[in-house]
């Protein structure tokens, strides 16, 4: 399932119309082979090139990539001398599981997983219920800006608080060149047909916390309505304790999250059902669980990487990768390529192909890492945010200057503002 643009809930006035924010028109690239700018100003293109090492099919190859008006128009097996950034060129990260609204929770976190996140009375739910809309929007906005500035351009969010929660999230994304895939959730813990229809009109699907929290019959109605609407149904499963995998799969989910306590037999059933699983190692560790990544990889389940709750973890996929790399060694290690691909493959959607290579015709969602010497997986996992030399999100591009990332045209990149006049880019259909 790709990332479709959601329909607007007619009476909710949700800001769901997306339109890109362009970068400054660059001068033509003079390589004698490509016609980069035609005619005068009326025909000028937004063109740039990055050079160094391309990540393709699990290997690093010398090459360069040309972008025109936010689209990759050329991928070459030779370096370029006129690049705006040089280094290791990767697709931008895709964060496969977030709770962005949780950024409004400012308290020091104490207690069990249930006491902090379980609905309806866990700490985060009490804070979200009491918080003003503008406070949730501002906190979420800052979190999403940090996401962009750490190299992520698409994310899959579980959004609590019903239609109100969707409004808050969409307001926070205004003007940011991010591509969200948004799962709504009922405001209460019971099925309401009218609310379900409203959520499905205004989101990409519905996600519940867990069958441990929901009546099985009520959850089944939500899953049924979601499938009927052609949207994605998702849920956490076997995070704190093992849950009956047959009951979970009976709901025909499009995505599961965690499976920390799943047995080998459970994982085999999930693989046979073809359901992808988002794993969040830092979040699991915070709540006292060490995920057995080598076992999940051996199971053959399609795995993706996410950062989970915003009040627990930063949205940095570099930090998540570093932690996943280290924690995997506790149980036998995982091929580095496997870990990196888990952080990238979500960019093509829930049911997208596993090939993460940047190709001609792709949206220009990419990062360039400044790493010394020939690139290695270890260099990526050790990288920090200051190693990001370049971040591109379609027609918006940020390049590292003295003092941090700045717009490619040279202006400082806007950060931590609660309002903007521009809307996010259109999602890939």
C-alpha positions in Angstrom: 0.0 0.0 0.0 1.5 3.3 -1.1 1.0 6.6 0.7 -2.2 8.0 -0.8 -3.4 11.5 0.0 -6.3 11.3 2.4 -9.7 12.8 1.6 -10.8 15.8 3.6 -13.4 15.3 6.3 -15.9 17.7 5.1 -17.0 19.3 8.4 -13.7 19.2 10.2 -11.8 21.9 8.1 -8.7 19.8 8.3 -5.7 21.3 6.5 -5.0 18.4 4.1 -4.1 20.2 0.9 -0.5 19.9 0.1 1.7 22.0 -2.2 5.5 22.2 -2.4 7.8 25.0 -1.4 10.4 25.6 -4.1 14.1 26.3 -3.6 16.0 29.1 -5.3 16.7 28.7 -9.0 20.2 27.4 -9.4 22.6 28.3 -12.2 23.0 25.8 -15.0 25.3 22.8 -14.4 28.0 23.0 -17.1 29.0 19.4 -17.8 28.7 19.5 -21.6 26.3 16.5 -21.6 23.0 17.7 -20.2 20.9 20.6 -21.0 20.0 21.8 -17.5 18.5 25.2 -18.2 16.6 26.1 -21.4 15.9 29.6 -22.6 15.5 32.6 -20.3 14.1 33.0 -16.8 10.6 31.7 -17.8 12.1 28.2 -18.5 14.7 28.1 -15.7 14.8 24.8 -13.8 15.7 24.2 -10.1 18.7 21.9 -10.7 21.4 20.6 -8.5 23.7 17.6 -8.3 25.2 15.6 -5.4 28.2 13.3 -5.7 30.2 10.7 -3.9 29.0 7.2 -3.1 25.5 5.8 -3.9 23.9 3.1 -1.8 22.4 0.5 -4.2 21.3 -3.0 -3.5 23.3 -3.3 -0.3 26.5 -1.9 -1.7 28.3 1.5 -2.0 29.2 2.6 -5.6 30.9 5.7 -6.8 28.4 8.0 -8.6 26.4 11.1 -8.7 22.8 12.1 -8.8 21.0 15.0 -10.5 17.8 16.6 -9.3 15.5 18.8 -11.4 12.4 20.5 -9.9 12.4 18.0 -7.0 12.7 14.9 -9.2 15.7 12.6 -9.6 16.5 12.9 -13.4 19.9 11.2 -13.6 21.8 8.5 -11.6 25.3 8.0 -12.9 28.2 5.7 -12.0 30.7 8.5 -12.0 31.4 11.4 -9.6 30.6 15.0 -10.5 32.8 18.0 -9.9 29.9 20.6 -9.7 28.0 19.1 -6.8 26.3 21.1 -4.0 27.3 18.3 -1.6 29.6 15.3 -1.6 29.6 12.2 0.5 27.6 9.0 1.0 24.2 9.4 -0.8 21.3 7.6 0.8 17.5 7.7 0.3 16.0 9.9 3.1 15.0 7.9 6.2 11.4 6.7 6.6 10.3 6.5 10.3 7.8 3.6 10.4 6.3 4.3 13.8 5.8 7.5 15.7 3.4 9.1 18.2 4.3 12.7 17.3 1.6 14.3 19.5 3.3 12.8 22.6 5.9 15.6 22.2 3.6 17.7 24.4 4.3 15.4 27.4 7.1 17.3 29.3 7.1 15.4 32.6 10.0 13.1 33.6 8.7 9.6 32.9 8.2 7.2 35.8 6.3 4.0 36.0 5.5 1.0 33.8 4.5 0.9 30.2 0.9 0.7 31.2 1.1 3.6 33.6 2.7 5.8 30.9 1.1 5.0 27.6 -1.9 2.6 28.1 -5.3 4.1 27.2 -7.4 5.6 28.6 -5.7 6.7 31.8 -2.0 6.4 31.1 0.1 9.6 31.6 0.3 10.5 27.9 -3.5 10.2 27.5 -4.2 12.4 30.5 -1.8 15.0 29.2 -3.2 15.0 25.7 -6.7 15.3 26.9 -5.9 18.3 29.1 -3.6 20.1 26.7 -4.6 23.1 24.6 -4.6 22.5 20.9 -2.0 25.2 20.3 0.4 23.6 22.8 0.1 20.2 21.1 0.6 21.7 17.7 3.7 23.7 18.8 5.3 20.6 20.4 4.5 18.4 17.5 5.8 21.0 15.1 9.2 21.2 16.9 9.4 17.4 16.9 8.7 17.2 13.1 11.2 19.9 12.4 13.8 17.9 14.3 12.7 14.9 12.2 13.5 16.8 8.9 16.8 18.1 10.2 17.9 14.6 11.1 17.3 13.3 7.6 13.8 11.8 7.7 11.2 12.9 5.1 8.4 10.4 5.6 6.8 9.0 8.8 3.9 6.8 9.8 2.1 8.2 12.8 -0.4 6.7 15.2 -2.6 9.7 16.2 -4.7 9.6 19.3 -7.6 11.9 20.3 -10.0 11.2 17.4 -10.6 13.9 14.7 -9.3 16.5 17.1 -5.9 14.7 17.1 -5.8 14.6 13.3 -6.5 18.4 13.1 -3.6 19.0 15.5 -1.2 16.8 13.5 -2.1 18.3 10.1 -1.8 21.8 11.6 1.7 21.0 12.8 2.8 19.8 9.4 1.8 22.9 7.5 4.8 24.3 5.6 7.0 21.3 6.2 8.1 19.1 3.3 7.3 15.9 5.1 5.2 13.0 3.8 3.1 11.6 6.7 1.1 8.4 6.6 -1.5 9.0 9.3 -3.4 6.4 11.3 -6.3 8.0 13.3 -7.7 6.5 16.5 -11.2 6.9 18.1 -11.3 9.4 21.0 -12.8 6.7 23.3 -12.4 3.0 23.7 -15.6 2.0 21.9 -16.7 1.7 18.3 -18.8 4.5 16.9 -19.7 4.2 13.3 -20.0 7.9 12.6 -16.6 8.6 14.2 -15.0 5.8 12.3 -16.3 7.2 9.0 -15.0 10.7 10.0 -11.6 9.3 10.8 -11.3 7.3 7.6 -12.3 10.3 5.5 -9.5 12.3 7.1 -6.7 9.8 7.4 -4.8 7.0 5.8 -6.3 4.4 8.2 -7.0 3.5 11.8 -4.7 2.1 14.4 -5.6 0.9 17.9 -3.3 0.5 20.9 -3.7 -3.3 21.4 -6.2 -6.0 21.7 -5.3 -6.0 25.4 -7.0 -2.6 25.7 -9.9 -3.1 23.3 -13.0 -5.4 23.3 -12.3 -7.8 20.4 -15.8 -7.2 18.9 -15.3 -3.5 18.9 -11.9 -3.7 17.4 -13.2 -6.1 14.7 -15.8 -3.5 13.6 -13.1 -0.8 13.3 -11.0 -3.2 11.2 -13.9 -4.1 9.0 -14.8 -0.4 8.3 -11.1 0.4 7.6 -10.8 -2.4 5.0 -14.1 -1.4 3.4 -12.8 2.1 2.9 -9.6 0.7 1.3 -7.5 2.1 4.1 -4.8 0.5 6.4 -5.6 -1.0 9.8 -2.7 -1.2 12.3 -2.1 -2.1 15.9 0.6 -2.7 18.5 0.9 -6.4 19.4 2.8 -8.6 21.9 4.7 -5.5 23.2 4.4 -6.1 27.0 3.1 -9.7 27.0 2.5 -12.3 24.4 -0.9 -11.9 22.7 -2.8 -14.6 20.7 -1.5 -14.1 17.2 -4.6 -15.7 15.6 -6.8 -13.1 17.3 -4.5 -10.4 16.0 -4.4 -11.7 12.4 -8.1 -12.2 12.4 -8.4 -8.4 12.1 -6.3 -8.6 8.8 -4.0 -5.8 9.8 -1.8 -4.0 7.3 0.9 -3.2 9.9 1.9 -4.5 13.3 4.2 -2.8 15.8 6.7 -4.4 18.2 6.1 -8.2 18.5 8.7 -8.1 21.3 7.1 -11.0 23.1 6.0 -13.0 20.0 7.1 -16.6 19.8 8.8 -18.2 16.8 5.5 -19.8 15.9 3.8 -16.4 16.1 6.4 -14.8 13.9 6.0 -17.6 11.3 2.2 -16.9 11.2 2.8 -13.2 10.7 5.3 -13.9 7.9 2.8 -16.3 6.2 0.1 -13.6 6.4 2.5 -11.1 4.8 2.1 -8.4 7.5 5.0 -6.1 7.9 6.2 -5.2 11.4 7.7 -1.9 12.7 10.2 -2.4 15.5 11.4 0.3 17.9 14.4 -0.9 19.9 15.0 2.3 21.9 11.4 2.4 23.1 11.5 -1.2 24.0 14.6 -0.7 26.1 13.1 2.3 27.9 10.2 0.1 29.0 12.5 -2.7 30.1 12.4 -4.9 27.1 15.4 -6.0 24.9 14.1 -6.9 21.4 15.7 -9.9 19.9 16.3 -8.5 16.4 18.3 -11.4 15.1 15.4 -13.7 15.8 12.9 -11.4 14.1 15.2 -11.2 11.1 15.6 -15.0 10.9 11.8 -15.3 11.0 11.6 -13.7 7.5 9.0 -11.1 8.6 9.3 -7.8 6.7 10.8 -5.4 9.2 10.8 -1.6 9.4 12.3 0.7 11.9 10.6 3.4 14.0 11.3 5.7 16.9 7.9 5.4 18.7 6.7 7.8 21.4 7.9 11.4 21.1 8.2 11.9 24.8 10.6 8.9 25.0 12.8 9.3 22.0 14.0 11.9 19.5 12.8 11.3 15.9 16.4 10.7 14.8 16.7 7.6 12.7 20.5 7.8 13.0 20.1 7.3 16.8 17.7 4.5 16.3 20.0 2.8 13.8 23.0 3.1 16.2 21.0 1.6 19.0 19.6 -1.2 16.9 23.1 -2.1 15.7 24.4 -2.4 19.2 21.4 -4.2 20.7 21.3 -6.7 17.9 24.8 -7.9 19.0 23.4 -9.0 22.3 21.5 -11.8 20.6 23.8 -12.8 17.7 24.1 -9.8 15.4 22.3 -8.8 12.2 23.7 -8.0 8.8 24.3 -4.3 8.7 22.6 -4.0 5.3 19.4 -5.4 6.9 19.4 -2.8 9.6 19.9 0.1 7.1 17.2 -1.2 4.8 14.8 -1.3 7.7 15.3 2.4 8.1 14.8 3.2 4.4 12.2 0.8 2.9 9.2 2.6 4.4 9.5 5.4 1.9 7.7 3.3 -0.7 4.7 2.7 1.6 3.5 -0.2 3.7 3.2 -2.6 0.8 6.0 -1.1 -1.2 8.9 -2.9 -2.8 12.0 -3.6 -0.7 14.5 -2.1 -3.2 15.5 1.1 -1.5 17.8 2.4 -4.3 17.3 5.9 -5.6 16.1 5.8 -9.2 15.4 8.2 -12.0 11.9 9.5 -11.6 11.9 9.2 -7.8 11.0 12.2 -5.7 14.2 13.8 -4.5 14.0 12.5 -0.9 17.7 11.9 -0.1 20.5 12.7 2.4 24.2 13.1 2.0 26.4 12.0 4.9 29.9 13.4 5.3 31.8 10.4 6.4 35.6 10.0 6.2 37.2 7.6 3.7 35.4 4.8 1.9 31.8 4.4 3.2 31.0 1.5 5.5 27.8 0.5 7.4 29.6 1.2 10.7 30.3 4.8 9.6 26.5 5.3 9.0 25.6 3.8 12.3 28.1 6.0 14.1 27.1 9.1 12.3 25.5 12.0 14.2 23.3 14.8 13.0 26.3 17.1 12.2 27.4 14.5 9.6 24.4 15.3 7.5 25.8 17.5 4.8 22.6 17.7 2.8 18.9 16.9 3.1 16.5 17.0 0.2 12.7 16.6 0.6 11.4 17.1 -2.9 11.7 20.7 -4.0 13.0 21.7 -0.6 16.7 21.2 0.0 18.9 22.0 3.1 22.7 22.1 2.9 25.1 22.3 5.9 26.7 25.7 6.3 28.6 27.1 9.2 26.1 27.0 12.1 23.9 24.2 10.8 21.6 23.3 7.9 20.4 26.1 5.7 18.2 26.4 2.7 20.1 25.6 -0.5 19.6 29.2 -1.5 21.6 30.3 1.6 18.8 31.4 3.9 18.7 29.8 7.4 16.3 26.9 7.5 13.1 27.8 9.5 12.9 25.9 12.7 10.5 25.6 15.6 7.8 28.0 14.3 4.1 27.3 15.0 2.7 28.8 11.9 3.7 28.8 8.2 2.2 30.0 5.0 3.2 27.0 3.0 1.8 23.5 3.0 3.5 20.1 2.9 4.4 18.4 -0.4 1.9 16.0 -2.1 2.3 12.4 -1.1 3.3 9.8 -3.6 0.2 8.0 -4.8 
